[in-house]
Amino acid sequence: MNAQEELIRRLSIKRSRQLGSLSQEAFAELELAVRERPQDFVDDDAEQAFATIAQALVRYEESRHDDDLLDDEQFLAARASRLARLTASCNEALELDERCIDARLMALLAADYAPDELMGSLLELDRRLEEMEGPIESGATGDAWADVFARPRLRVKAALARTCLDTARFSMARTYCEDLLAMAPFDTLGARYTYVLVLARLEDEEGFEWLDARERRKGNAWFHLSRVILMYKLGRIPAARRALRGYDQLCTGGAYILLQPILMDTYMPDRPTFEAGSFMESMLAAHEAEPIIADVPDFVAWACDQPGFYDSAVAYCQANGFDWREPGM
């Protein structure tokens, strides 16, 4: 979530509405002025609440920069402190504006609930938003993301889709992903990544191929890994082997991250940004696939036994100075 950019957009739109109809050039000048001194344009509690969240997220991300230097005990202590500060900021924002959706969402995520408890809380939040605000409209652009004020509700639904996956509610996850793609077809939040994993778990080859075609067969770590899982679960082992080779060749560090899962922190509030084809992409895809992989207990062992896959994982580990432990230990 680029909260600072969203804040600038929100403030620019609100001020332009106060000024009346502006030309594109005049709006661009207004947006430059807001970008230079956004706090000067915060003139109501709702935007002050959002500004509070934006500042809190900047501090949250900055506090994570040295996590790699910490041992496990130090990391857990730093994480607990970081989440406590974020929770305090969310509460501060909600005191200003009790309808600040992002503050409510992040407060739930920062509470570090067990997955099922988080699921229940997110469902309740989404239900209340539906009752208060009605359905999310796609608007003139056909994509709800274009309305910056609709984005918090889209983030709630994306968090719900991922939490459905984490709690093995695969059919429910499918519904949320389909709804998100219908409301925001450009899919800035990446619901298609959650969706493709769900389709693999549900062994829905037709749905998988439809979604892959929708993406013009571009592929990425989620799609490549999901194809391996899908073919394996369908018992089409030669196709699964070919897909595994493709995953290894096309996803940076894919073999390593599948055999050596890395602990990922809570998304706050949505999936971290990543460069296409990067190790971060491979890491995020493997992390999000963990609930499915855990449900297919022989999958990792099978992958490890495929010619060249284990060696590829070890080679990437050694080339990048990572630690190695034998899979299954």
C-alpha positions in Angstrom: 0.0 0.0 0.0 1.5 3.3 -1.1 -0.4 5.3 1.5 1.4 8.5 0.9 0.4 8.5 -2.8 -3.1 7.7 -1.9 -3.2 10.5 0.6 -2.0 13.0 -2.1 -4.7 11.7 -4.5 -7.5 11.9 -1.9 -6.5 15.4 -0.8 -6.3 16.6 -4.4 -9.7 15.2 -5.3 -11.3 16.7 -2.2 -9.8 20.1 -2.8 -10.8 20.1 -6.5 -14.4 19.4 -5.5 -14.3 22.4 -3.2 -12.9 24.6 -5.9 -15.4 23.4 -8.6 -14.7 22.0 -12.0 -11.0 22.1 -12.8 -9.3 21.5 -16.2 -6.8 18.7 -16.4 -4.0 21.2 -16.3 -5.4 23.0 -13.2 -5.8 19.7 -11.4 -2.3 18.7 -12.2 -1.0 22.0 -10.7 -3.2 21.4 -7.6 -1.8 17.9 -7.2 1.8 19.2 -7.4 0.9 21.7 -4.6 -0.6 18.9 -2.5 2.5 16.7 -3.1 4.8 19.5 -1.9 2.9 20.2 1.4 0.1 17.6 1.9 -0.5 18.5 5.5 -1.6 22.0 4.4 -4.5 20.4 2.6 -5.7 18.2 5.4 -8.9 19.9 6.6 -11.2 17.2 8.0 -10.9 14.4 10.5 -11.3 11.7 7.8 -8.2 12.8 6.0 -6.3 13.4 9.2 -7.0 9.8 10.1 -5.8 8.6 6.8 -2.7 10.8 7.1 -2.0 9.2 10.5 -2.2 5.8 8.9 0.1 6.9 6.0 2.7 8.2 8.5 2.4 5.0 10.6 3.1 2.8 7.6 6.2 4.7 6.7 7.5 4.2 10.3 6.5 0.6 10.2 8.4 -0.1 7.0 11.5 1.8 8.2 11.6 -0.2 11.4 11.9 -3.4 9.4 15.1 -2.5 7.6 17.5 -4.1 10.1 15.4 -7.3 10.7 18.0 -9.4 8.9 20.6 -8.5 11.4 18.5 -9.8 14.4 18.5 -13.3 15.9 15.1 -15.0 16.4 14.6 -13.6 20.0 15.5 -10.1 19.0 13.3 -10.2 15.9 10.3 -11.4 17.8 10.8 -8.6 20.4 11.2 -6.0 17.6 8.2 -7.3 15.8 6.0 -7.1 18.9 7.1 -3.5 19.5 6.5 -2.6 15.9 3.0 -4.0 15.9 2.2 -2.3 19.2 3.2 1.0 17.7 1.1 0.4 14.6 -1.9 -0.6 16.7 -1.6 2.7 18.7 -1.6 4.6 15.4 -4.6 2.8 14.2 -6.4 3.6 17.4 -5.4 7.2 17.1 -6.8 7.3 13.5 -10.1 5.7 14.7 -10.5 8.3 17.4 -10.4 10.9 14.6 -12.6 9.0 12.2 -14.3 5.7 13.3 -15.0 4.9 9.7 -11.3 4.8 8.7 -11.4 1.4 7.0 -7.7 1.0 6.6 -7.2 1.7 10.3 -9.7 -1.0 11.2 -8.1 -3.5 8.7 -4.6 -2.9 10.0 -5.6 -3.0 13.6 -7.0 -6.5 13.0 -3.8 -7.6 11.1 -1.6 -6.1 13.8 -3.5 -8.0 16.5 -1.7 -11.1 15.2 -4.8 -13.3 15.6 -4.8 -17.0 14.8 -6.0 -17.4 11.2 -9.5 -18.6 12.0 -10.0 -15.7 14.5 -8.7 -13.2 11.9 -11.1 -14.7 9.4 -14.1 -14.1 11.6 -13.0 -10.5 12.3 -12.5 -9.8 8.7 -15.8 -11.3 7.7 -17.6 -9.1 10.3 -15.8 -6.0 9.1 -16.7 -6.7 5.5 -20.3 -7.4 6.4 -20.6 -4.1 8.3 -19.1 -2.2 5.4 -21.6 -3.8 3.0 -24.4 -2.8 5.2 -23.2 0.8 5.7 -21.9 1.6 2.2 -23.6 -1.0 -0.1 -21.8 -2.7 -3.0 -18.5 -1.4 -4.4 -19.2 0.3 -7.7 -16.8 0.0 -10.7 -17.7 3.5 -11.8 -17.1 5.1 -15.2 -13.7 3.4 -15.7 -15.0 0.0 -15.1 -12.4 -0.6 -12.4 -13.2 0.3 -8.8 -9.5 0.9 -8.0 -9.7 4.1 -10.0 -11.8 5.5 -7.2 -9.2 6.1 -4.5 -11.9 6.2 -1.8 -13.0 2.6 -2.8 -9.5 1.2 -2.3 -9.8 0.5 1.5 -12.8 -1.7 0.9 -11.0 -3.6 -1.9 -8.1 -4.1 0.5 -10.4 -5.7 3.0 -11.7 -8.1 0.4 -8.2 -9.0 -0.8 -7.2 -9.7 2.8 -10.3 -11.9 3.1 -9.4 -13.8 0.0 -5.8 -14.5 1.3 -7.1 -15.4 4.8 -9.7 -17.8 3.2 -6.7 -19.5 1.5 -4.7 -19.6 4.8 -7.7 -21.3 6.6 -8.5 -23.8 3.8 -11.7 -22.1 2.8 -11.0 -22.6 -0.8 -14.4 -22.2 -2.3 -14.9 -19.0 -0.3 -11.5 -17.7 -1.5 -12.6 -18.4 -5.0 -15.7 -16.3 -4.6 -13.8 -13.3 -3.2 -11.2 -13.5 -5.9 -13.9 -13.6 -8.6 -15.7 -10.7 -7.0 -12.5 -8.6 -6.9 -11.7 -9.3 -10.5 -15.2 -8.3 -11.5 -15.1 -5.1 -9.5 -11.5 -4.2 -10.4 -10.4 -6.1 -13.5 -7.1 -4.4 -13.8 -6.4 -6.1 -10.5 -3.9 -3.8 -8.9 -4.1 -5.8 -5.7 -3.2 -9.1 -7.4 -6.3 -11.1 -6.6 -5.4 -13.3 -9.6 -2.4 -14.6 -7.7 -4.5 -15.8 -4.8 -7.1 -17.1 -7.4 -4.6 -19.2 -9.4 -3.4 -20.9 -6.2 -7.0 -21.7 -5.2 -7.8 -23.1 -8.7 -4.8 -25.4 -8.4 -5.9 -26.6 -5.0 -9.5 -27.2 -6.3 -8.0 -29.1 -9.3 -9.9 -26.8 -11.6 -7.9 -27.1 -14.8 -10.5 -25.3 -16.9 -10.6 -22.3 -14.5 -6.8 -22.3 -14.4 -6.5 -22.2 -18.2 -9.1 -19.4 -18.4 -7.2 -17.3 -15.9 -3.9 -18.0 -17.6 -5.4 -17.0 -20.9 -6.8 -13.8 -19.3 -3.2 -13.0 -18.3 -2.1 -13.7 -21.9 0.0 -16.6 -20.8 2.6 -14.1 -19.4 3.1 -16.3 -16.3 4.9 -15.4 -13.0 5.9 -17.3 -9.9 2.3 -17.8 -8.8 1.2 -19.2 -12.1 4.2 -21.4 -12.7 4.1 -22.9 -9.2 0.3 -23.3 -9.4 0.6 -25.3 -12.6 3.1 -27.7 -11.0 0.7 -28.2 -8.1 -2.3 -28.6 -10.4 -0.7 -31.2 -12.6 0.7 -33.1 -9.6 -2.7 -33.2 -7.9 -4.4 -34.3 -11.1 -1.9 -37.2 -11.2 -0.4 -36.1 -14.6 3.1 -36.6 -13.5 4.9 -36.1 -16.8 3.2 -32.7 -17.2 4.0 -31.9 -13.6 7.7 -32.6 -14.2 7.7 -30.3 -17.2 5.9 -27.6 -15.2 8.4 -28.1 -12.4 11.3 -27.6 -14.8 9.7 -24.5 -16.1 9.1 -23.2 -12.6 12.8 -23.8 -11.8 14.0 -22.1 -14.9 11.7 -19.1 -15.0 11.4 -18.2 -11.3 14.4 -16.7 -9.6 15.4 -18.9 -6.7 12.2 -20.9 -7.2 13.7 -24.3 -6.4 15.5 -22.9 -3.3 12.5 -21.2 -1.8 10.3 -24.2 -2.4 12.7 -26.5 -0.5 13.7 -23.9 2.1 10.6 -21.9 3.0 11.4 -18.5 4.6 9.2 -17.0 7.3 7.3 -14.1 6.0 5.8 -11.4 8.2 2.2 -10.3 8.1 1.2 -8.4 5.0 0.4 -4.8 6.1 -2.1 -4.3 4.8 -1.6 -6.0 1.5 1.0 -7.9 -0.5 4.5 -6.2 -0.6 5.6 -4.7 -3.8 8.0 -6.8 -5.9 9.8 -6.6 -9.2 8.6 -9.0 -11.9 10.9 -12.0 -12.1 12.6 -11.2 -8.8 13.5 -13.5 -5.9 10.9 -11.5 -3.9 8.2 -12.6 -6.3 9.3 -16.3 -6.0 9.3 -15.9 -2.2 5.9 -14.4 -2.0 4.3 -17.0 -4.3 5.9 -19.9 -2.3 4.8 -18.3 1.0 1.2 -17.9 -0.1 1.2 -21.5 -1.5 2.2 -23.0 1.9 -1.3 -23.9 3.0 -1.8 -25.8 -0.2 1.6 -27.5 -0.2 1.0 -28.5 3.4 -2.2 -30.2 2.3 -0.2 -32.2 -0.3 2.4 -33.7 2.0 4.3 -35.7 -0.7 4.6 -32.7 -3.0 7.9 -31.2 -1.7 9.5 -34.7 -1.5 8.5 -35.4 -5.0 9.9 -32.1 -6.3 13.1 -32.7 -4.4 13.5 -36.1 -6.2 13.1 -34.7 -9.7 16.3 -34.6 -11.8 18.3 -31.4 -11.2 15.7 -29.7 -8.9 17.6 -30.3 -5.6 20.9 -29.3 -7.2 19.4 -26.1 -8.5 18.2 -25.2 -5.1 21.6 -25.9 -3.5 23.4 -23.9 -6.3 21.2 -20.9 -5.7 21.7 -21.1 -2.0 25.5 -21.2 -2.3 25.6 -18.5 -4.9 23.7 -16.1 -2.7 25.2 -16.9 0.7 22.0 -18.4 2.2 21.8 -21.1 4.8 20.9 -24.6 3.8 19.1 -27.4 5.8 18.1 -30.7 4.3 14.4 -30.7 3.4 12.2 -32.4 5.9 14.7 -31.8 8.8 
